[in-house]
C-alpha cells in the first residue's frame, strides 16, 4: 500500500474530478 499521504492526495483529487464531471 502507498503511504497514507499519497492515498489521501489522490483520493481527494479523484473526488474533485468526480464532482467536476457530475456538475
C-alpha positions as CSV (number, residue, x, y, z in Angstrom):
1,X,0.0,0.0,0.0
2,X,1.2,3.5,-0.7
3,X,1.8,6.0,2.1
4,X,-1.4,7.5,3.6
5,X,-0.5,11.0,2.5
6,X,-0.2,9.8,-1.2
7,X,-3.5,7.9,-0.9
8,X,-5.3,10.9,0.6
9,X,-3.8,13.2,-2.1
10,X,-5.0,11.1,-5.0
11,X,-8.3,10.3,-3.2
12,X,-9.1,14.0,-2.9
13,X,-8.0,14.6,-6.5
14,X,-10.4,11.9,-7.8
15,X,-13.2,13.2,-5.6
16,X,-12.6,16.6,-7.1
17,X,-12.7,15.3,-10.7
18,X,-15.9,13.3,-10.0
19,X,-17.6,16.3,-8.6
20,X,-16.4,18.4,-11.6
21,X,-17.8,15.8,-14.1
22,X,-21.1,15.4,-12.3
23,X,-21.9,19.2,-12.2
